[in-house]
Structure formats: structure tokens, C-alpha cells
Amino acid sequence: MWRGLTLLAATELGSAMKRSVATVITSVLAAASLICALGFLVAAGHGVLADSWGATAASLIIAAIFFLLAMVIMLWAGLVRRQRRRHSLATTAMMVAPAMAPPAVRAVASHPVIAAGVIAGIAALGAVLGRQRGKAD
């Protein structure tokens, strides 16, 4: 029985790895194509700007555009990181609360219904405290 389960797990793992590798290769090819397209777009934009403003001004304009784009991306990444930190504090509280439950459960182990109520109460308290902590950050 264990041999069959192990063989099934190995087969599933192998097929999952093949799908993952194919997905990664496809994503890398798409990213490379996108980078090439962006390069040609920038070159064409530089050519159009150079005809109107001159080569130096065109280079400065494109540099300014990329600088502003980088600043917007960095601000957006900071906001996302801040939201993720809030969520991770609440998640940590939800993970810590059940870990603190075993001493209480041992105290009422002879009554499974009471033990389940204690676990649910501790988890709820952890969720409320974690949520309040997340709002405070």
C-alpha cells in the first residue's frame, strides 16, 4: 500500500514539475519578447522626439519619463508592502492563538465540547487583537 502511494506521489510530483517548467519557460519567452518590444518602442519614440527637439533633448525627455515611471513604481511597491505587513500581523495572530491553546485544552480535556469552545474563543481573540494591531500600523 505504501509503495503504491509513494509511486502515485512521485508521479504527481513529476507531472507538476513538468507543468511548472513549461510555465516558467513560456513566461521567460513572453518577458523577453516584451522587453524587446519595449526597446523598439523607446527607440522609435527617441527618433520622433529627436526629429522635433534634437537628439540631446530627446534623450533627456525619455530619461525623465523613465525616472518618473520608476518613482511611481517604487511608491506603489511601498504601499503594497505596507498592506502586506498589516495582513501578516493579523495572520501571525491567527497562527499564534491556536498555538497558545493547548494549555487551556489540557485543562478541559475531559470535555471535548468545552475544549472546542476554548480553542474557538482563543482563535477569535487572536483574530480581533491581530486586526486591531493591523489597523494601528
Residue, then its C-alpha position, 0 to 999 in steps of 0.5 A: m500500500w505504501r509503495g503504491l502511494t509513494l509511486l502515485a506521489a512521485t508521479e504527481l510530483g513529476s507531472a507538476m514539475k513538468r507543468s511548472v517548467a513549461t510555465v516558467i519557460t513560456s513566461v521567460l519567452a513572453a518577458a523577453s519578447l516584451i522587453c524587446a518590444l519595449g526597446f523598439l518602442v523607446a527607440a522609435g519614440h527617441g527618433v520622433l522626439a529627436d526629429s522635433w527637439g534634437a537628439t540631446a533633448a530627446s534623450l533627456i525627455i525619455a530619461a525623465i519619463f523613465f525616472l518618473l515611471a520608476m518613482v511611481i513604481m517604487l511608491w506603489a511597491g511601498l504601499v503594497r508592502r505596507q498592506r502586506r505587513r498589516h495582513s501578516l500581523a493579523t495572520t501571525a495572530m491567527m497562527v499564534a492563538p491556536a498555538m497558545a491553546p493547548p494549555a487551556v485544552r489540557a485543562v478541559a480535556s475531559h470535555p471535548v465540547i468545552a475544549a472546542g469552545v476554548i480553542a474557538g474563543i482563543a482563535a477569535l481573540g487572536a483574530v480581533l487583537g491581530r486586526q486591531r494591531g493591523k489597523a494601528d500600523 
